[in-house]
Amino acid sequence: MVEVRAPKRTNAGPGRLLIAVYLLFAIAATSRAGLQIATKFDEAPVAYLLSALAAIIYIVAAVGLARAGTAGRRVALACCSVELAGVLGVGILSVVDPELFPDETVWSQFGSGYGYIPLVLPVLGLLWLWRTRRDPS
């Protein structure tokens, strides 16, 4: 008979640090996007809206990881997946055709303006969700 163990909590141990980094990036991206949208939206609306989208994803991912239940895990998994796709897509586009983004987004050039943390963060989130998944014993 296979016993199924409950998943480890996503909001314990290293998960707390991951949540803190997500919250830090949520604050940074929200502040940046808010200021850019309020003061110079007409200069690069797509870039600024992408930064706002990144901020929303960071907030929701942090909440999902902090909730630690099945629904929280699903939300965090969706957010980390969308975030990784976004940073890879915007990163590639911003390198191949910089004219598409007259001003940087959080995800431009794979998050180079933020020390590439936007590229690493969803990978760490997905790895943490994988490590804390249910394991059959």
C-alpha positions as CSV (number, residue, x, y, z in Angstrom):
1,M,0.0,0.0,0.0
2,V,1.3,3.4,-1.0
3,E,1.1,6.1,1.7
4,V,0.8,9.6,0.4
5,R,2.4,12.2,2.6
6,A,1.0,15.8,2.8
7,P,3.1,18.4,1.0
8,K,5.6,20.3,2.9
9,R,4.5,23.9,3.7
10,T,5.7,26.4,1.1
11,N,5.7,29.1,3.8
12,A,8.3,27.5,6.1
13,G,12.1,27.4,6.0
14,P,13.6,28.8,2.8
15,G,10.0,29.5,1.6
16,R,9.9,32.5,4.0
17,L,12.9,34.0,2.3
18,L,11.4,33.4,-1.1
19,I,8.1,35.1,0.0
20,A,10.1,38.0,1.3
21,V,11.9,38.4,-2.0
22,Y,8.7,38.3,-3.9
23,L,7.2,40.9,-1.6
24,L,10.3,43.1,-2.1
25,F,10.0,42.8,-5.9
26,A,6.2,43.5,-5.6
27,I,6.9,46.7,-3.8
28,A,9.7,47.7,-6.2
29,A,7.8,46.9,-9.4
30,T,4.6,48.5,-8.1
31,S,6.4,51.7,-7.2
32,R,8.3,51.8,-10.5
33,A,5.3,51.1,-12.6
34,G,3.0,53.4,-10.7
35,L,5.5,56.3,-11.1
36,Q,6.1,55.6,-14.7
37,I,2.4,55.2,-15.5
38,A,1.5,58.4,-13.6
39,T,4.3,60.6,-15.0
40,K,5.2,59.4,-18.5
41,F,2.8,56.8,-19.7
42,D,2.7,58.2,-23.2
43,E,6.4,57.5,-23.7
44,A,6.3,53.7,-23.4
45,P,2.9,52.4,-22.4
46,V,3.6,48.7,-23.2
47,A,6.8,48.7,-21.1
48,Y,5.1,50.4,-18.2
49,L,2.0,48.1,-18.3
50,L,4.3,45.1,-18.5
51,S,6.0,46.3,-15.3
52,A,2.6,46.7,-13.7
53,L,1.7,43.2,-14.8
54,A,5.0,41.9,-13.2
55,A,4.1,43.7,-10.0
56,I,0.7,42.0,-9.9
57,I,2.3,38.6,-10.5
58,Y,4.8,39.1,-7.7
59,I,2.1,40.1,-5.3
60,V,-0.2,37.1,-6.2
61,A,2.8,34.7,-6.2
62,A,3.8,35.9,-2.7
63,V,0.3,35.4,-1.4
64,G,0.1,31.9,-3.0
65,L,3.3,30.8,-1.4
66,A,2.3,32.3,1.9
67,R,-1.0,30.6,2.0
68,A,0.7,27.2,1.7
69,G,-2.5,25.2,1.0
70,T,-3.5,23.4,-2.2
71,A,-5.1,26.5,-3.7
72,G,-2.1,28.6,-2.7
73,R,0.3,26.1,-4.4
74,R,-1.8,26.2,-7.6
75,V,-1.8,30.0,-7.6
76,A,1.9,30.2,-6.9
77,L,2.6,27.6,-9.7
78,A,0.6,29.6,-12.2
79,C,2.3,32.8,-11.2
80,C,5.8,31.4,-11.3
81,S,5.1,29.8,-14.7
82,V,3.6,33.0,-16.2
83,E,6.4,35.0,-14.7
84,L,9.1,32.7,-16.2
85,A,7.4,32.9,-19.6
86,G,7.1,36.7,-19.3
87,V,10.7,37.3,-18.4
88,L,12.0,34.9,-21.1
89,G,9.7,36.4,-23.8
90,V,10.3,40.0,-22.9
91,G,14.0,39.3,-22.3
92,I,14.4,37.8,-25.8
93,L,12.3,40.5,-27.5
94,S,14.2,43.3,-25.7
95,V,17.6,41.9,-26.8
96,V,16.5,41.0,-30.4
97,D,14.6,44.2,-31.0
98,P,15.2,46.9,-28.4
99,E,13.0,49.3,-30.3
100,L,9.9,47.4,-29.1
101,F,10.5,48.8,-25.6
102,P,11.5,52.5,-25.6
103,D,12.0,52.2,-21.8
104,E,12.9,49.2,-19.7
105,T,10.4,46.9,-18.0
106,V,11.2,44.8,-15.0
107,W,11.7,41.9,-17.3
108,S,13.8,43.7,-20.0
109,Q,17.0,42.0,-20.9
110,F,16.0,39.2,-18.6
111,G,15.8,41.5,-15.6
112,S,19.3,43.0,-16.0
113,G,18.1,46.2,-14.3
114,Y,17.4,44.2,-11.2
115,G,20.5,42.1,-11.2
116,Y,18.8,39.3,-13.2
117,I,16.7,38.4,-10.1
118,P,13.5,38.5,-12.2
119,L,15.0,35.6,-14.2
120,V,16.1,33.6,-11.2
121,L,13.1,34.2,-9.0
122,P,10.5,32.2,-10.9
123,V,13.0,29.3,-11.3
124,L,13.5,29.3,-7.5
125,G,9.8,29.5,-7.0
126,L,9.1,26.5,-9.3
127,L,12.0,24.5,-7.7
128,W,10.6,25.3,-4.2
129,L,7.1,24.2,-5.3
130,W,8.6,21.0,-6.7
131,R,10.6,20.3,-3.5
132,T,7.6,20.8,-1.3
133,R,5.2,18.7,-3.4
134,R,3.4,15.6,-2.2
135,D,5.7,12.6,-2.3
136,P,4.5,9.0,-2.3
137,S,6.5,7.1,0.3
